[in-house]
Amino acid sequence: MDALRFLEEELQNLKDQGLYRQPRTLTGEQKPRCVYDGKSVVNLSSNNYLGLANHPRLIEAAIKATEKLGVGSGAVRTIAGQMDLHKEFEHKLAKFKNVEACLIFQSGFTANSGTVSCIMGREDVIVSDELNHASIIDGSRLSRAQIKVFPHADMDGLRAVLQEAEGRRTIVVTDGVFSMDGDIAPLDELVKLAKEFGAIVMVDDAHASGVLGRNGRGTVDHYDLHGQVDIQVGTLSKAIGVLGGYVAGPQKLIDYLVQRARPVLFSTSLTPAVTAAGMAAVDLLIEKPELIEALWNNAEFFREGLSALGFDTGVSATPIIPVIVGDERKAMQLADDLFEGGVFAQGLAFPTVPRGKARVRTIVTAAHNKDDLQFALDTFAKVGRKLGII
Ligand SMILES: *Cc1c(COP(=O)(O)O)cnc(C)c1O
């Protein structure tokens, strides 16, 4: 008797519904042009916004830290796994983010889920944008607080939910940049509303860290809301190019997370190589703002190119640029045909995006050159015409 046989049926169900995904395999480095599944393609699927995943300065920092400190931190932080390098990185990040303190986590995912579940409890209310990331949703469920979802970026909807929650401890959580549409949260209005109701504000800046604001300081800097957002979460895994996440905020928040956040208490801390490479990345953000300028120039070039061809790029205002097709099968066909034509961009359908909003999502980086992007536009044009999308 095979107790796991039900999984075969579940897998078959996914296949029957066309929801079974075989991740493509990268051979070699994560670059603007690289080899996936043995095919050379222009890569519009990574989160390596600034090309830092293989920047010589980060590689050198990782090697040096490894030679000096070894490959592992050896324990969870509160037992014996806190290294002076971790503290040094947190001080650097706090200064960069213009906050009292920072705490690094193993990933953006654990930073979100660990923080929400740690500071909110059964009696409290979590008010969450409907398009927030899975790690916020998981953390909210773990907290056992009441979860109230408001329609995406809808401030009237948010007000209604805040009115329902009045009198209870409440947190409003939003992504800074939304990963499926590439739009920026209306954080200025959101903060005003939350303040009116005395609610805590938390922003998940996974796609804004290293992308938005001066030197990539994030959504708070973009709107000049310094000191007005209680909790900022960032990732070190996307534009920063390495791995990990962090929470930025007041000292008391960080002190409490060190005492109570479960990923801090029960999971091993970042390796020396990862920590040192992350630090080198923050140095680069400060020293080389031209990286972020190149990213935004490329994003504008590509978005305008797609629009001029007649594609629907929705409400994108960042380097995340969706090509909204609508029909699920057509969107998947577009992604497949693009790949055949030498362009790797992810096809996304329900339940990742709403029904009837299937799309191919592109992410351009600072490392793409104009030839890469023009090739991608030409391929989009060819395939889009063939499929009757444009
Ligand atoms: C990617 C992502 C995360 C998770 O970050 P990792 O460092 O990859 O774990 C969290 N929130 C959002 C919005 C993301 O896009």
Residues whose N, C-alpha, C, O or C-beta is under 5 A from the ligand:
A	BS01	LIG	S107 G108 F109 H133 S135 D175 V177 S179 D204 A206 T235 L236 S237 G244 G245
